[in-house]
Amino acid sequence: MAKSESKKIQERRQKVAAILPLLKKMYPQAKCSLDYRNPLQLLIATILSAQCTDERVNKVTPDLFKKYKTAKDLAAADPSELEKEIQSTGFFRNKAKSLRGMAAGILARHQGQVPQTMEDLTNLPGVGRKTANVVLGNAYNIAVGVVVDTHVARVSARLGLTKHTDPVKIEQDLMQIVPREEWTLFSHLLIHHGRQICIARRPKCSICPLLPHCPAGQAFIKTGEAR
Ligand code: SF4
């Protein structure tokens, strides 16, 4: 690795070390905002959360979890009934197909239990790396990667923690600079920050405690793009 590259990583690590305590202080309750009581429920909720707010998903899942208690229940779901039940989360045909396929895969290959490895999870229909990271980190406390959603991508870029826009590459950058034991929490913190202060349009840089560490924020203040 070129010397400048390793220096850049070192600087980013130092920045993470400086901003992590600030974020923890700002969002002491930061956690997954999807409601769930077991790994299967979290997997279902995470699949439904694609292109949908967590609030909307949390409105749909109580009835769903009451009706489909196990992977066997979900695998046997009537397709059109299931579509109707999850319609308000958007992309409901694809999501219903993913839910039924995922449940059938769990039944066929994992004795009805949600698997605990990235490989087994991502081999299930409709389960990508992000969904698997959410389940492993939050339901099983296994840190295999960093969840990169739209908030994590935006805030990381603004803070200068990555130059990439592809979620997989952003995740690789973050895994290099965030301590492994903080991977799951770090995502939650950036998601909270992205929702409350570092919002997509007109971020609230003037009240953001991260401003001294944030190149984009300092530029936004100069150009008047920030609140
Ligand atoms: S200073 Fe502005 S751009 Fe930087 S993290 Fe804070 S709100 Fe976001």
Residues whose N, C-alpha, C, O or C-beta is under 5 A from the ligand:
A	BS01	SF4	R158 I197 C198 P203 K204 C205 C208 L210 L211 C214 A216 G217
